[in-house]
């Protein structure tokens, strides 16, 4: 009974296992996934499908329900599509992965180059006897065995090892058909020129046109450009024409004569010649090097195509692919563990094309991002400085325009003033000439009139000598002509005086403070460092045009040339000689007159001796003060020169009641600066000169008295 229950339990367990297996089969099919394999297609989609689809079909047969679909990719959009994270597996030349973010990738295997192994081992059976025997002997000798005496000389364990090695050696020497090379299996570059070309060395390629696939193609451009660079031919020494994909375009461009040479991937010439697309006898290789490949190459061979799993590939799929890659395969592909990319990266570094080699601009951008707060502050400061500079430049430009305009007005005003002074001098000279001429003319007129009177009295006298009537008449006529001519000369002199008098313009209403400031500007650089004081009971005067300017500028020029540091103008009404006058006192601190200068020289007798017309300078001529004196006389006034106590005069300025007081100073930029009257000041001398202009009080309006 116990035995029957045990059998029944076993049958029950088997039934459960069968039912579970039947139920699990559709469930496993329902969980099957589809993955995509991105493959670089340098020769187009059709060539990539023919090259890799048989291997992929064999791989799919080994997978448990999952399916991998081949997707050919062109190099121009290779990186963008891989980085889109749509592919679980990627297959391409190892150098093409350097520029990608492969931190979480798993490198599965690198394709083994078959052509070298097959060419060295694939022999026909009739060619194997002597060389294969020696090779076999060599292998045995390397293992410590003698090929002729294996049996009986070694132990059983050693015999087993020998047999194993012999079997492996026989497998290697089995006849295998020669595999034709492919341009998609080995990574190297070949430089081709026409057979009849005059290019024989790499240096002959300078200033020539060279065809290449693409600027990022490792075998189609970078290896060839690196070879030229190592031989001193930089990329700017020749002209590169990138023809793009498919890679056959490089040799087509060379065949058509559009370029002088072509940088092609390894085995492209042999593959196209085998397909009858080109005659390889018409072309010649430049800089040939010996490689393990059966194809002609100008550079050494670099790691072959590499298979990698991205983040989207699950671990189970990766394990199944690894079992297939390193297991037995019916196809010709042989896979090895993934090789290092250090050689390829070194070439990219030397070509300055490695992604880790950032340009200076990229480093600057990264630095700016890392210090963006300080950069924002610096940019803000620069922006504010730029705006401030632009604003100050505009202000300076506007001020310059204003200064130029003021200088033009001052220059015109100065020209008018000089012209007025010249007219005043001419008037003075004409007055002097008229005065000198009038005296002899008056004498002639007096003598002529006396002679005429005497002649008339003699003709009436009884004791007169008997003179013929005709002679008396002629004498009287001549004397009358003399009188007429003298009157005519007097009239001419009067006209000259009137013409000289017309040099003065019509009377105008002038502002004393404005004229004073204008005269300060006219002094120019001489006024720098001089304090100018103004205290006036009146604001306006009615004077001929430019008269007040002439009075002030001549007096101020003398004071400045004497070294005055303070010049004071005081205007007020005062009584002098029982008459009310409007007096303009112009004082300085230049040291005063010498006593000899105060002596009267060539003055009218009715003027007191304290009036002088000499210059304040020791060697001056006094022309300016003479003009001022004449101008005062033309208005019915007078001028007076005295030495004064400067401190007392400044007190007088402060004590002028109801006066408008100012203190000016000319700045370096040509402007008048208004100073405080109570500011500190320093006198160069305690004694100075005071020029007093006495004018008629009617020139001022008492209603405007301040």
TAQUI-V539274 format. One record per backbone hydrogen bond with DSSP energy under -1.0 kcal/mol. NH is the residue of the N-H (numbers start at 1). CO is the residue of the C=O. Records with the same first field share a line. If there is no record, write none. Layout:
BEGIN
NH->CO / CO
END
This chain:
BEGIN
5->1
6->2
7->3
8->4
9->5
10->6
11->7
12->8
13->9
14->10
15->11
16->12
17->13
18->14
19->15
20->16
21->17
22->18
23->19
24->20
25->21
28->24
29->25
30->26
31->27
35->67
37->69
38->89
39->71
40->91
41->73
44->41
48->44
49->45
50->46
51->47
52->48
53->49
56->52
57->53
58->54
59->55
60->56
61->57
65->63
67->33
69->35
71->37
73->39
81->77
82->78
83->79
85->82
88->36
89->36
90->308
91->38
92->306
96->93
97->94
98->95
100->97
102->100
106->309
108->307
109->307
110->336
111->305
112->334
118->114
119->115
120->116
121->117
122->118
123->121
127->124
132->128
133->129
134->130
135->131
136->132
137->133
138->134
139->135
140->136
141->137
142->138
143->139
144->141
145->140
153->150
159->155
160->156
161->157
162->158
163->159
164->160
165->161
166->162
167->163
168->164
169->165
170->166
171->167
172->168
173->169
185->182
190->264
192->262
193->284
195->282
197->194
205->202
206->203
207->237
208->205
210->239
211->261
212->241
213->220
217->214
221->217
222->217
223->218
225->221
226->222
227->223
228->224
229->225
230->226
232->229
233->228
237->234
239->208
241->210
243->212
244->213
247->42
249->246
250->247
252->248
253->249
254->250
255->251
256->252
258->253
260->209
261->209
262->192
263->211
264->190
266->188
268->265
271->267
272->268
273->269
274->270
275->271
277->272
282->279
283->280
284->193
286->191
289->297
298->189
302->187
306->92
307->109
308->90
309->106
310->88
313->310
318->314
319->315
320->316
321->317
322->318
323->319
324->320
325->321
326->322
336->110
345->341
346->342
347->343
348->344
349->345
350->346
351->347
352->349
353->348
357->354
358->356
363->359
364->360
365->361
366->362
367->363
368->364
369->365
370->366
371->367
375->371
376->372
377->373
378->374
379->375
380->376
381->377
382->378
383->379
384->380
385->381
386->382
387->383
388->384
389->385
390->386
391->387
392->388
393->389
394->390
395->391
396->392
397->393
398->394
399->395
400->396
401->397
402->398
403->399
404->400
405->401
406->402
407->403
408->404
409->405
410->406
411->407
412->408
413->409
414->410
415->411
416->412
417->413
418->414
419->415
420->416
421->417
422->418
423->419
424->420
425->421
426->422
427->423
428->424
429->425
430->426
431->427
432->428
433->429
434->430
435->431
436->432
437->433
438->434
439->435
441->437
442->438
443->439
444->440
445->441
446->442
447->443
448->444
449->445
450->446
451->447
452->448
453->449
454->450
455->451
456->452
457->453
458->454
459->455
472->468
473->469
474->470
475->471
476->472
477->473
478->474
479->475
480->476
481->477
482->478
483->479
484->480
485->481
486->482
487->483
488->484
489->485
490->486
491->487
492->488
493->489
494->490
495->491
496->492
497->493
498->494
499->495
500->496
501->497
502->498
503->500
504->501
508->543
510->541
512->539
515->511
516->512
517->513
518->514
519->515
520->516
521->517
522->518
523->519
524->521
526->523
527->524
528->525
530->527
531->565
532->664
533->567
534->662
535->569
537->571
541->510
542->699
543->508
545->506
547->544
550->546
551->547
552->548
553->549
554->550
555->551
556->552
557->553
558->554
559->555
560->556
561->557
562->558
563->560
564->559
567->531
568->587
569->533
570->585
571->535
572->583
574->581
576->579
581->574
582->695
583->572
584->693
585->570
586->691
587->568
588->689
591->687
607->604
611->608
620->617
626->622
627->623
628->624
629->625
630->626
631->627
632->628
633->629
634->630
636->633
637->632
638->694
640->692
642->690
644->688
646->686
649->645
650->646
651->647
652->648
653->649
654->650
655->651
660->536
662->534
664->532
665->673
667->671
670->667
673->665
675->663
679->676
688->644
690->642
691->586
692->640
693->584
694->638
695->582
699->696
700->697
704->701
705->702
706->537
END
